[in-house]
Amino acid sequence: MKQPLLDQARNILLRELDPDFIEKIAVELGWQYHSLYEQLAVDPTLPDYLKEEEFNRRRADCARHAIARACQQNGIPFEYHRLACNGQKKLLAKAGRVILIQEPIETLRDHPATADYKVALADVHGFVRQLELDLGDMADRIRDWSGCVLAVLLHGAAGPKFNPENKSLGRVMLAVPDAAYTHWITRLDLQEIAMFGRTVPIEEEIEAEVTQEDQVVVTPKRRNDTAEFG
């Protein structure tokens, strides 16, 4: 992506994403990770290596619940679409001109996990001019997808071992993919937006965070339970 388009994509992300909305996602996601660990930890029938596998398998559900709950609390429209190819349900949220999806990662160096529907969402310049996707059998409720930026919530645990510290939320960022969904053209610190509002992080700061990723642990704050999640 050329620099002016990259700057435009960043500006849209920072202008359209309410820091309160971002903070709610981060807080809820931290609690979802914590709850998932607690559920698996008390199961006497599974050894730790299988609990670890199950935790990794269900991390995407944690992010879907977190995004949906934050959307409900902030009046942001979202939809579940069923993929015709395999029946999986995928969550798409629309915060202003930002289309938000989620992707679990192991490390901040991970390349995007390419899938047909993700490639279809990514426009040639990173902008979605119109949604011409056959995502499944659910009627559209969000009518206007024009002029949007595709943003991906990247999230992962603090470490590889099955214990409370390692299974805490340790990696959480927003990323914009290229048109082929093969690499990230920019990444924004989600906590940076939540704490400091609409400021663009310096690239060197992001690289420093990548090198220190094993030291990062996101501690869940008190969750606002005023909105119910169905």
C-alpha positions in Angstrom: 0.0 0.0 0.0 1.3 3.4 -0.9 2.1 5.8 2.0 -0.9 8.2 1.4 -3.3 5.3 1.3 -1.6 3.8 4.4 -2.0 7.1 6.2 -5.6 7.3 5.1 -6.3 3.8 6.5 -4.7 4.6 9.8 -6.5 7.9 10.1 -9.9 6.2 9.5 -9.1 3.6 12.2 -8.1 6.3 14.7 -11.0 8.6 13.8 -13.8 6.0 13.7 -12.9 3.8 16.6 -14.1 5.2 19.9 -11.4 4.6 22.6 -14.2 3.5 25.0 -15.3 0.9 22.5 -11.7 -0.4 22.2 -11.2 -0.4 25.9 -14.4 -2.5 26.4 -13.1 -5.0 23.9 -9.8 -5.3 25.7 -11.4 -5.6 29.1 -14.0 -8.2 28.0 -11.4 -10.2 26.1 -9.2 -10.4 29.1 -12.1 -11.7 31.2 -13.0 -14.2 28.4 -9.5 -15.6 28.4 -9.6 -15.8 32.2 -13.0 -17.6 32.2 -11.9 -20.0 29.5 -8.8 -21.0 31.6 -10.9 -21.4 34.7 -13.4 -23.7 32.9 -10.7 -26.0 31.6 -8.5 -25.9 34.7 -11.2 -27.7 36.8 -11.8 -30.5 34.3 -10.1 -33.6 35.9 -10.5 -35.7 32.7 -8.1 -33.7 30.6 -4.3 -33.6 30.9 -2.7 -30.2 30.6 -1.5 -30.7 27.0 -5.1 -31.3 26.0 -6.4 -28.4 28.0 -3.8 -26.3 26.1 -5.1 -27.6 22.8 -8.7 -26.9 23.8 -7.8 -23.4 25.0 -6.2 -22.6 21.6 -9.2 -24.0 19.8 -11.7 -21.8 21.7 -9.8 -18.5 21.8 -11.6 -17.3 18.7 -14.9 -17.6 20.6 -13.5 -15.4 23.3 -12.8 -12.6 20.8 -16.2 -13.0 19.2 -18.0 -12.7 22.5 -15.8 -9.7 23.5 -16.4 -7.8 20.2 -20.2 -8.5 20.3 -20.5 -7.5 23.9 -18.6 -4.2 23.3 -20.8 -3.6 20.2 -24.0 -4.1 22.3 -22.7 -1.7 25.0 -21.7 1.0 22.4 -24.6 0.7 20.0 -22.4 -0.6 17.1 -24.0 -2.9 14.6 -22.6 -6.4 14.1 -23.6 -9.6 12.3 -22.9 -13.3 12.4 -22.4 -14.7 8.9 -22.4 -18.4 8.2 -19.9 -19.5 5.6 -21.5 -21.6 2.9 -18.3 -23.7 2.5 -18.2 -25.1 6.0 -21.0 -23.7 8.1 -18.7 -21.7 10.4 -20.1 -18.5 11.9 -18.0 -15.4 11.4 -18.6 -12.1 13.2 -18.3 -8.8 11.4 -18.8 -5.5 13.2 -19.1 -2.1 11.6 -17.8 0.8 13.7 -18.2 3.8 11.5 -16.0 3.1 8.4 -14.2 0.2 10.1 -15.1 -3.4 9.4 -13.8 -5.4 12.4 -13.1 -9.2 12.4 -10.9 -11.2 14.8 -7.9 -13.6 14.4 -6.2 -15.6 17.1 -2.3 -15.6 16.9 0.5 -17.3 18.7 3.1 -14.5 18.4 3.1 -10.9 17.1 5.3 -12.1 14.3 2.6 -14.4 12.9 1.6 -13.9 9.3 -2.2 -13.6 8.6 -4.2 -16.8 8.5 -5.5 -16.6 5.0 -9.0 -17.7 4.2 -11.2 -17.1 1.1 -13.7 -14.9 3.0 -10.9 -12.8 4.4 -9.3 -12.3 1.0 -12.8 -11.4 -0.3 -13.1 -8.7 2.4 -9.7 -7.1 1.7 -9.9 -4.6 -1.2 -7.0 -4.0 -3.6 -6.0 -0.9 -1.6 -7.1 -2.2 1.8 -10.5 -0.5 1.5 -13.8 -2.3 1.1 -15.8 -0.5 -1.5 -18.7 -2.9 -1.4 -19.5 -6.2 0.2 -20.1 -8.7 -2.7 -19.7 -11.8 -0.6 -21.7 -15.0 -0.4 -21.1 -15.5 3.3 -24.1 -17.6 4.0 -27.8 -17.9 4.7 -28.3 -15.0 7.1 -30.0 -11.9 5.8 -27.9 -8.7 5.8 -28.7 -6.1 8.5 -25.8 -3.8 7.7 -26.6 -2.3 4.4 -23.7 0.0 3.6 -20.2 -1.4 3.6 -18.8 1.2 1.2 -15.5 3.1 1.8 -14.6 1.0 4.9 -11.2 -0.2 6.2 -10.8 -3.9 7.2 -9.3 -4.1 10.6 -8.4 -7.4 12.4 -8.3 -7.9 16.1 -5.1 -9.9 16.8 -5.1 -11.7 20.2 -3.1 -14.4 21.9 -2.2 -15.7 25.3 0.8 -14.5 27.3 2.7 -17.8 27.1 2.6 -21.5 26.0 2.1 -23.2 29.3 -1.3 -24.1 30.8 -1.3 -22.0 34.0 -3.0 -18.7 35.0 -0.1 -16.5 34.0 0.5 -18.0 30.6 -3.2 -18.2 29.7 -3.8 -14.5 30.5 -4.4 -12.2 27.5 -1.0 -11.2 26.5 -1.2 -10.0 22.9 -3.8 -7.7 21.5 -3.5 -5.4 18.5 -5.4 -4.1 15.5 -4.0 -4.9 12.1 -4.8 -3.9 8.5 -4.0 -6.6 5.9 -2.9 -6.2 2.4 -5.3 -7.0 -0.5 -4.2 -10.6 -0.7 -4.4 -11.1 3.1 -0.8 -12.3 3.1 0.8 -9.8 5.5 0.0 -6.9 7.8 0.6 -3.5 6.2 0.2 -1.7 9.6 -0.6 -2.6 13.2 -1.8 -0.4 16.0 -1.5 -1.0 19.7 -5.1 -1.6 20.9 -4.1 -0.5 24.4 -2.6 2.7 22.9 -6.0 3.6 21.4 -7.9 2.7 24.5 -5.6 4.6 26.9 -4.6 7.6 24.9 -7.2 8.0 22.2 -6.6 8.9 18.6 -2.8 8.9 18.5 -0.8 6.9 16.0 1.9 4.7 17.6 5.5 5.1 16.3 6.6 2.1 14.3 9.7 1.7 16.4 7.5 1.3 19.5 5.5 -1.5 17.8 8.8 -3.3 16.9 10.0 -2.9 20.5 6.7 -4.5 21.7 7.2 -7.4 19.4 10.7 -8.1 20.8 9.3 -8.0 24.4 6.0 -9.8 23.7 6.7 -12.6 26.2 6.7 -10.0 29.0 3.3 -8.6 28.1 0.3 -9.6 30.2 -3.0 -7.8 30.0 -4.7 -7.8 33.4 -8.5 -7.8 33.2 -10.1 -4.7 34.6 -13.6 -4.7 36.2 -16.1 -5.7 33.6 -19.3 -3.6 33.0 -22.2 -6.1 33.1 -25.0 -3.6 32.3 -25.5 -5.0 28.8 -26.5 -8.6 28.4 -25.0 -10.8 25.7 -27.1 -13.4 24.0 
